[in-house]
Amino acid sequence: MSPTANDIMPSFDRLLVATDFSAASHAAYQTAVDTCIALRASLLILHVFQPAKTVAAEREEQGQEAKDHLDACQGALEALRRQAMQAGVDCEAILGRGNTTATILETISRKKINLAIMGTSALHGLERIVFDSTTEAVLRQAPCPVLTVGPRAMNPEKALQSNGPVIFATDFHFITIHALRFAACFSQLTLSPLHCLHVMPRTLEACTQCRVVPDIMSEALQQLAAESGVVFEDPICATTYGSEVSYAVVEYAKQHKAKLIVLGVRKASLADSHAPLHIAYRIITEAGCPVLTMAFASQPEAMIAVPRR
């Protein structure tokens, strides 16, 4: 079915990919080009120039080194722009200067970007996540959704070209309704099935008296979809069990060869955030497909739209 009104569904016609020319950025760039082709969107490639620092005794060489570095960055940007144009994507390249995070966020606002794409080589430890600080800050502060290509998404462009579903993970918080709109939009634009997923505690799996819970959760997911304000094909509403929510979501996505995982997060710093935001980071770093996040303003009683532990 179609949306009831055009303004209900988000628009993804102006994309930005930030690159530092690393392997992680290359994966993000490939994903950006593929996404632009799928969505018929234009692309802005942004690199924030950071001159090499030299000691005072090397000032005479500093100017030439900076110029050589600048020329190399401009050449690399132009090569990426030409590659995107050859793939049929309307593309612009910008060489920014200054603080990386601030420049990315300012460019997103100034250029009216409605989807930012970034890569991260973040890894996770047993108790904490070491997450790329620039990606983390943009993820939280960007006024538009952020599509993150994690270190385990080895072939993200192939994932986006697959017939796999768009998976939306939820804990039924009210901001879930807003994040669901982005999942539904990608589902429609890429002609992909939409799976709404809720993770329940592993302790309930063996409880014979709790076997009705999955049916209740499925009904709740159906109601959530119905109340989201977006009309779309009936989603597959699924429940799964897991002692670690992030791994349960990633495993479900792996089993179903997901094209994309969609999460809602809240605008809080990594240091100040609660466990659910850490769950979002774990999903990004473990998922074999890109992860779309949308940050919403924090509320005193608010939680994010990923499942609880």
C-alpha positions, 0 to 999 in steps of 0.5 A: 500500500502507499503512504496516506500522505507524501509528507508522512514518509521521509525523503532520501534524495540528498545523501552525504558520505564523509571520508578520510580515505581509510578502508572503513570510509571506502566501505561507506563510500561504496554503500553511499553510491549503491544507496544513491543508485537504489534511491535515485539520490544525489551524493555529496562526498566530504573530506575534512582536511587536517594539515600535518603538524610539524615542529617549529624547526620545520616551518620552511617545509611545513608549507610544502608538506601541507600543499602536497597533502592538500593536493593529494586529498583533492585528487582523491576526492575528485577520483571518488566523484568521477567514480560515482558519476560513472556509476550514474550518480549525480555527485559533488565533492567538498574539501572541508577544513577545521574540526571534523565533527563540526564540519560534517554537522555544519555541512549536513545542515547547510546542504540540507542532507537527509541521509548521512553515511559513515564508516567505522572500524570500531571494535568492542570489548567485553565490558565496553565499546571503543567507538569512533568518536567522530562517527559517534558524535555525528550519530548522536547530533545529526539532524538526519538519519545516519547510515553506519557501515560497521567493521563486520559489514564486509560487503555492505553494497551487496547487502543493500542489493540483496532481497533481504529484509529491512529489520526494525528493532523496538522496545515499544517506546514512543519514539519507536513510532518515528524511527519506524517511519524510516524503516518503512521508507527504506522498505518501500523504496528498496521493495524489501520486506519489513521485519519488526523485531522485539527481543525478550529475555532468555529466561522466558524461553523455557517458561511454559506459562509464558508461551503466549508472550510471543503472540502478545508481542506480535500483536503489539508490534502489529498495533505499533505499525498500525499506529505509526501514521504510515501505511505500508504492506503488513510487516513481519512481526517477530519476537526472539529471545536473547540474554544479550539483546545486541547479539540477538538482533545481529543473529536474527539479521544474519539468519534472514540475510538482512539488507538493513537494521534500523534503530532509534537512539537518543541524543546523549553522549556515550559517557552519559548514556545508559545501556540501551545506547551501548546496545546500538553501538554493539549492533553497529559493530557486530552487524554484517549489514549497514545500520540506520540510526535516527537520534531523537531528543532525550526526555527525562523518562525516555528510552531508545527504540532498541530492545532492552536487555 
